[in-house]
Amino acid sequence: MSIEIPRTRDDWHALAESLGFEARAFIDDAFVAADSGDTFESRNPATGEILAQVASCDEPDAERAVAAARQAFAGGEWSRLAPAKRKRILQRLADLMEANKHELALLDTLDMGKPISSSLGDMNGAIACIRYQAECIDKLYGEVAPTGEDSLALVLREPIGVVAAIVPWNFPLMMTAWKIAPALAAGNSVILKPSEKSPLSALRLAQLTREAGFPKGVFQVLPGFGHTVGKALALSMEVDCLAFTGSTAVGKQLMQYAGQSNLKRVYLECGGKSPNLVFADCQDLDRVAEHAAAAIFHNQGEVCIAGSRLLVENSIRDDFVERVLKAAESMQPGDPLDPASFMGAIVDEAQHRRILDYIRQGVEEGAQLRSGGQALEGPGLFIPPTVFDGVTPQMTIGREEVFGPVLAVFGFDTEDEAIAMANDTHYGLAAGLWSQDIDRIMRVTRRLQSGQVFVNNWAGGDQTMPFGGVKQSGNGRDKSHHSLEEYSELKSVWMSLTP
């Protein structure tokens, strides 16, 4: 689809009016209805408009896709293709995504409500991920182990086989790229199960993979629900690896399914309740406050690494909270198709109710509501930036993942108290630290129980940095060359040499 580059709110609305949607499953190189004929609604949360009736896949569709993926893997047209040739096809896919970037971004915005400016950033990240993993694959070498002259020992990396990737709705295509890029680069066949809340960009991506030249059965897309097609993939005896991003509760269920079936590998990136620590020695508190607000209100707070717990040294706490409130005033929700909107709509009614329930609990448990707290009137599912001060670790909003624009502010007096409070969670996905004291930075960074720590920034990094958590935030890593390790097997080969 060739389009003029949209720049204004009116441009984006015009493009949305002209857009068509592929809503069928992509199985064995064909777009098809679900075996049952069932569909579900894809609805724009900013307007309530039904965008498409999407194929609702279930066990028969999963069985067909898995069989096609297994046949493709065994055939070797992709799995045994020279890495440099796989690289060229992945690069073509990245080029096609670049050429269709605005359409792909628009699909995610219409489907789940995020601002178009955020969706465009996601597309840049998705494209960068495909290109990075494509470039990695022909630069990773095997090993020759040290032996005597009578032996030769090789350590080889080989693709696992069939990979099922189950991705979330908050960053639909970017999370897809983080899963499928290393899996495909390593030579696996991949079956993608997008969230039922945001399936449209994944189905458009399927069209682009076919255009890029992927062999039949190497990449497939099964829209549907977790308890139907997702469960079928997780229980399949022919799926060798399951990669998942989503809630901790679902991650635990998927690990049980793996144990009930074939002990498939399961890589999980799950929930978070990330602490953001601000010490009194910070310089430019206005800048820090702006970053602290963006850390929770970006993408409507629907972010696994959202800085939802703000821990502030008590000597600056009152002043700093005022600065955060001021920063939040410029981060109000608006039309997702307006490039000036910082926040968009909440993904659906269920999530909207869930966030409001957490806000109600915060008030009932005695936290001080400083801003927001009420849904906006009118069409669409919008909740403004909400800030609670005086939160304690025992409060529900201080412990549970809200997954919405709700900030919980805590105070601390000492470094040890801040670290203890930060680590007092069963999550461990991300943490932030703001200080000018390099000794403190090194001490605190090492003691924070988190898969990643952002120092004097929030959510910094690029494709070279691994992404993932510890504790009940999951295992395994997305991004960087380390992610290729998740989608490949090590094979040891010992050869006896005749003198």
C-alpha positions in Angstrom: 0.0 0.0 0.0 1.6 3.3 -1.1 0.5 6.3 0.9 1.5 9.9 1.3 3.2 10.5 4.6 0.5 11.7 7.1 1.6 14.6 9.3 -1.5 16.1 10.9 -4.5 14.8 12.8 -6.7 15.2 9.7 -4.1 13.3 7.6 -4.3 10.4 10.0 -8.1 10.4 10.1 -8.2 10.4 6.3 -5.8 7.5 6.1 -7.9 5.6 8.7 -11.0 6.0 6.6 -9.2 4.5 3.5 -7.7 1.6 5.3 -8.8 -2.0 4.8 -8.2 -4.9 7.2 -7.1 -8.4 6.7 -8.9 -10.3 9.4 -8.4 -14.0 8.5 -5.8 -16.3 10.0 -2.6 -17.0 8.0 -2.0 -20.7 7.9 0.3 -22.6 5.5 0.8 -19.6 3.3 -2.9 -18.8 2.9 -5.4 -16.5 4.5 -8.3 -18.6 5.8 -11.3 -18.4 8.1 -11.1 -20.3 11.4 -12.0 -23.9 11.1 -15.1 -23.2 13.2 -16.1 -20.1 11.3 -16.1 -18.2 14.6 -15.0 -14.5 14.7 -14.5 -11.9 17.4 -14.7 -8.1 17.2 -11.7 -5.8 16.8 -12.9 -2.5 18.3 -11.4 0.9 18.4 -11.3 1.9 22.1 -11.1 5.6 21.3 -14.5 5.6 19.5 -16.2 2.3 20.1 -16.2 1.6 16.4 -16.0 -2.1 15.3 -13.0 -2.3 12.9 -13.3 -5.9 11.8 -14.6 -9.4 12.6 -11.4 -11.4 13.1 -11.0 -15.1 12.7 -11.2 -16.8 16.1 -8.8 -19.8 15.9 -9.0 -22.8 18.2 -7.4 -26.3 18.5 -8.0 -27.5 14.9 -6.4 -24.4 13.5 -3.5 -24.8 15.9 -3.0 -28.4 14.8 -3.0 -27.4 11.1 -0.5 -24.6 11.7 1.8 -26.8 13.8 1.7 -29.5 11.1 2.6 -27.0 8.4 5.4 -25.5 10.6 6.8 -28.9 11.3 6.8 -29.9 7.6 8.5 -26.6 6.7 11.2 -27.2 9.4 11.8 -30.8 8.3 11.9 -29.7 4.7 14.9 -27.5 5.4 14.0 -24.7 2.9 14.4 -22.3 5.8 16.0 -24.2 8.7 18.9 -25.4 6.6 19.2 -22.3 4.5 22.6 -20.6 4.8 22.4 -17.9 7.4 23.5 -15.2 4.9 20.5 -16.1 2.8 18.0 -16.0 5.7 19.5 -12.7 6.5 18.7 -11.3 3.1 15.0 -12.3 3.4 14.7 -10.8 6.8 16.3 -7.6 5.5 13.7 -7.5 2.8 11.0 -7.9 5.4 12.5 -4.9 7.3 12.5 -2.9 4.1 8.8 -3.7 3.5 7.9 -2.8 7.0 9.7 0.5 6.5 7.8 1.2 3.3 4.5 0.4 5.1 5.5 1.9 8.5 2.6 4.5 8.6 0.0 1.9 7.8 1.4 -0.5 10.4 1.5 2.2 13.1 -2.1 3.2 12.3 -3.3 -0.4 12.7 -1.9 -0.5 16.2 -3.3 2.8 17.1 -6.8 2.0 15.9 -6.7 -1.5 17.4 -5.5 -0.7 21.0 -5.8 3.1 21.4 -2.2 4.2 21.8 -1.2 7.6 20.4 0.0 7.5 16.8 3.3 9.2 17.7 3.9 6.2 20.1 3.0 3.7 17.4 5.4 5.2 15.0 8.1 4.9 17.6 7.2 1.2 18.0 7.5 0.7 14.3 11.0 2.1 14.3 11.8 -0.3 17.2 10.3 -3.3 15.4 12.1 -2.6 12.2 15.4 -2.1 14.0 14.9 -5.4 15.8 14.4 -7.3 12.5 17.5 -5.7 11.0 19.6 -6.3 14.1 18.8 -10.0 14.3 19.2 -10.4 10.5 22.7 -8.9 10.8 23.6 -11.1 13.8 22.8 -14.5 12.4 25.8 -14.8 10.0 28.3 -13.4 12.5 27.8 -15.9 15.3 30.4 -18.7 15.2 30.4 -22.2 16.7 33.3 -23.4 18.9 36.1 -25.9 18.7 36.8 -27.2 22.1 40.3 -27.9 23.3 41.3 -31.5 23.0 44.3 -33.7 22.3 45.5 -34.5 18.8 43.5 -37.7 18.7 40.1 -35.9 18.8 38.2 -33.0 17.4 35.4 -31.5 19.5 32.8 -29.1 18.0 30.0 -27.1 19.7 27.3 -26.3 17.2 24.2 -24.1 17.4 21.1 -25.4 15.6 17.5 -24.2 15.4 15.1 -25.7 17.9 12.2 -26.4 15.5 8.7 -25.0 15.9 8.4 -21.9 18.0 5.0 -20.5 19.2 5.1 -16.8 20.1 2.3 -15.4 22.2 2.5 -11.6 22.3 0.6 -8.9 24.2 -1.6 -6.0 23.1 0.3 -3.0 24.6 3.1 -2.9 22.0 1.6 -5.2 19.4 4.1 -5.2 16.5 7.2 -4.3 18.5 6.7 -7.2 20.9 6.1 -9.4 17.9 9.4 -8.4 16.3 11.2 -9.0 19.6 10.0 -12.6 19.5 9.9 -13.6 15.9 13.1 -11.9 14.7 15.6 -14.0 16.6 13.5 -17.2 16.2 13.3 -16.8 12.5 16.9 -15.7 12.1 18.0 -18.9 14.0 16.2 -21.0 11.4 13.0 -21.9 13.2 9.4 -22.1 12.0 7.3 -19.6 13.9 3.6 -19.5 14.8 2.4 -16.1 16.1 -0.6 -15.8 18.4 -1.3 -12.1 18.7 -3.5 -10.7 21.5 -7.2 -10.8 20.7 -7.2 -7.1 21.6 -4.7 -6.1 18.9 -4.4 -8.7 16.0 -4.6 -6.5 12.9 -0.9 -5.4 12.5 0.2 -9.1 12.9 -2.0 -10.1 10.0 -0.7 -7.3 7.9 2.8 -8.4 8.8 1.9 -11.9 7.5 1.2 -10.3 4.1 4.6 -8.7 4.1 6.4 -11.9 5.0 4.9 -13.6 2.0 6.0 -10.6 -0.1 9.5 -10.8 1.3 9.9 -14.4 0.2 9.4 -16.5 3.3 8.9 -20.2 2.4 5.5 -21.8 3.0 4.8 -22.7 6.6 7.8 -20.8 8.1 5.6 -18.0 9.5 2.0 -18.2 10.4 -0.5 -16.1 12.4 -3.4 -17.5 14.5 -5.6 -14.8 16.0 -7.8 -15.9 18.8 -8.0 -16.2 22.6 -5.5 -17.5 25.1 -7.8 -20.1 26.6 -8.5 -21.6 23.1 -5.8 -21.4 20.5 -3.1 -20.2 22.9 -3.7 -23.2 25.2 -3.7 -25.5 22.2 -0.2 -24.3 21.1 1.1 -24.5 24.7 -0.1 -28.1 25.0 1.0 -29.2 21.5 3.5 -32.1 21.5 4.9 -30.7 18.3 5.7 -27.1 19.5 9.3 -27.1 20.7 9.5 -23.6 22.3 7.0 -21.2 23.7 7.9 -17.5 23.9 5.4 -15.3 25.9 5.0 -11.7 27.0 2.1 -11.0 29.3 0.9 -11.4 32.8 2.6 -13.5 35.5 -0.6 -15.5 36.1 -0.8 -16.6 32.5 3.0 -17.2 32.4 2.6 -19.7 35.3 -0.2 -21.4 33.4 1.9 -21.8 30.3 4.7 -23.4 32.3 2.2 -25.9 33.6 1.0 -26.7 30.0 4.6 -27.2 29.0 5.1 -29.7 31.8 1.8 -31.5 30.9 3.0 -31.9 27.3 6.5 -32.3 26.0 8.6 -30.2 28.4 8.9 -27.5 25.7 11.1 -24.6 26.4 9.2 -21.7 27.9 10.6 -18.1 27.8 8.5 -15.6 29.8 8.5 -11.8 30.0 5.8 -11.2 32.6 4.5 -8.4 34.9 6.3 -5.6 36.7 5.8 -3.1 39.6 9.0 -1.2 38.8 10.5 1.2 41.4 11.9 4.5 40.4 14.3 5.9 43.1 15.0 9.6 43.3 17.7 10.8 45.7 18.0 14.3 47.1 21.4 14.9 45.4 19.7 15.0 41.9 20.3 18.0 39.8 17.6 19.6 37.6 14.6 18.2 39.5 12.2 19.5 36.8 13.8 17.2 34.3 13.8 14.3 36.6 10.1 14.9 37.4 9.2 15.0 33.7 11.0 11.7 33.2 9.3 10.2 36.3 5.9 11.2 35.0 6.6 9.9 31.5 7.8 6.6 33.0 4.3 5.8 34.2 2.0 7.8 31.8 3.6 6.8 28.5 1.3 4.4 26.6 -1.4 5.1 29.2 0.6 3.3 31.8 0.0 0.0 29.8 3.7 -0.8 30.0 5.3 -3.8 31.6 8.3 -1.7 32.8 6.2 1.3 33.8 7.8 3.3 36.6 4.6 2.8 38.7 6.3 3.1 42.1 8.1 6.4 42.7 10.4 6.3 45.7 11.5 9.8 46.7 13.9 10.9 49.5 11.7 12.6 52.1 13.8 15.8 52.2 12.7 16.7 48.7 9.5 14.7 48.5 6.9 17.4 48.8 8.6 19.7 46.3 9.3 16.8 43.9 5.7 15.6 43.9 4.5 19.1 42.9 6.9 19.0 40.0 5.6 15.6 38.9 2.0 16.9 39.1 3.0 19.8 36.9 4.6 17.5 34.4 1.5 15.3 34.3 -0.6 18.3 33.3 1.0 18.2 29.9 0.4 14.4 29.5 -3.4 14.3 29.3 -5.1 11.8 27.0 -6.4 13.0 23.7 -7.4 11.8 20.2 -4.9 8.9 19.5 -4.7 10.1 15.8 -3.5 13.5 16.9 0.3 13.5 16.8 0.2 16.0 19.7 -1.5 13.6 22.1 0.7 12.2 24.8 -1.8 9.5 26.0 -4.5 7.8 24.1 -7.4 5.4 25.1 -7.3 2.4 27.4 -7.4 -0.8 25.4 -10.8 -2.1 26.2 -13.7 -1.9 28.7 -12.4 -4.7 30.9 -9.0 -2.9 31.4 -10.8 0.4 31.9 -12.9 -1.0 34.7 -9.8 -2.7 36.2 -7.9 0.5 36.4 -10.8 2.4 38.0 -11.2 -0.4 40.5 -7.6 0.0 41.6 -8.0 3.8 41.9 -11.1 3.2 44.1 -9.1 0.8 46.3 -6.3 3.3 46.6 -8.7 5.9 48.0 -10.4 3.4 50.3 -7.0 2.2 51.7 -6.0 5.8 52.6 -3.6 6.9 49.9 -3.8 10.6 49.0 -5.3 11.2 45.6 -3.4 14.2 44.1 -4.6 14.2 40.5 -6.8 12.3 38.1 -8.8 9.4 39.4 -11.9 9.7 37.3 -12.7 8.4 33.8 -13.2 11.2 31.2 -16.7 11.8 30.0 -17.7 11.3 26.4 -17.1 8.5 23.9 -14.0 6.4 24.2 -12.1 4.8 27.1 -9.9 7.6 28.6 -8.4 7.9 32.1 -6.1 10.9 32.9 -2.8 10.7 34.7 -3.5 9.7 38.3 -1.1 10.3 41.2 -1.4 8.9 44.7 0.9 10.2 47.4 1.4 8.7 50.9 1.4 5.2 49.6 2.7 2.4 51.8 4.0 -1.0 50.7 0.9 -2.7 52.3 -1.6 -0.9 50.0 -2.9 -2.7 47.0 -1.9 0.0 44.6 1.6 -0.2 46.1 2.0 -3.9 45.4 -0.1 -5.0 42.4 0.4 -4.2 38.8 -2.3 -1.8 37.7 -1.3 -1.6 34.1 -2.7 1.9 33.7 -1.8 5.6 34.3 -1.6 5.3 38.1 1.5 6.4 40.0 2.1 5.4 43.6 4.5 7.7 45.5 6.5 6.5 48.5 8.9 8.3 50.8 12.3 7.1 52.2 15.0 8.5 54.5 18.0 6.3 53.9 19.6 4.4 51.1 19.1 1.1 52.8 15.4 1.9 53.3 15.0 2.8 49.6 16.6 -0.5 48.5 14.6 -2.6 50.8 11.4 -0.9 49.6 12.4 -1.2 46.0 13.0 -5.0 46.3 9.9 -5.6 48.4 8.0 -7.1 45.4 7.7 -10.5 43.7 8.4 -8.7 40.4 11.9 -7.8 39.1 11.6 -6.4 35.5 13.0 -2.9 35.7 14.2 -0.3 38.2 15.3 3.4 37.9 17.9 5.3 39.9 18.4 9.1 39.9 21.5 10.4 41.7 24.7 12.4 41.0 26.7 10.3 43.4 28.7 7.7 41.4 29.5 5.6 44.5 25.8 5.5 45.4 24.9 4.6 41.8 27.2 1.6 41.9 26.1 0.4 45.3 22.4 0.7 44.6 22.5 -0.7 41.1 24.2 -3.9 42.3 21.6 -4.3 45.1 18.5 -3.8 43.1 16.8 -7.1 42.2 15.9 -6.3 38.6 16.7 -7.5 35.1 17.6 -4.0 34.1 18.4 -0.8 35.9 18.1 2.7 34.3 20.4 5.3 35.8 19.5 8.9 35.3 17.0 7.9 32.6 14.0 5.6 32.2 13.7 2.9 29.6 17.0 3.7 27.9 18.7 1.2 25.6 18.7 -0.1 22.1 18.8 -3.4 20.3 22.3 -4.2 21.7 20.9 -4.5 25.2 19.0 -7.6 26.5 15.5 -7.1 27.9 13.9 -9.3 30.6 13.3 -9.8 34.3 14.0 -11.8 37.4 11.8 -13.3 40.1 8.2 -13.5 38.9 8.8 -11.1 36.1 10.0 -14.1 34.1 13.1 -15.6 32.5 14.9 -15.5 29.2 15.8 -12.3 27.3 14.5 -10.4 24.3 16.7 -8.2 22.1 20.5 -8.3 21.6 22.4 -11.4 20.3 21.6 -13.1 23.6 18.0 -13.6 22.4 19.3 -16.0 19.7 20.4 -18.3 22.5 16.8 -18.8 23.4 15.9 -20.1 20.0 18.7 -22.4 19.3 20.1 -25.8 20.6 23.6 -26.6 21.5 25.0 -29.8 20.0 28.3 -31.3 21.1 30.2 -33.3 18.5 33.2 -35.3 19.5 35.2 -36.9 16.8 37.9 -39.6 17.3 40.8 -39.1 14.8 42.8 -42.0 13.6 46.5 -41.3 13.7 
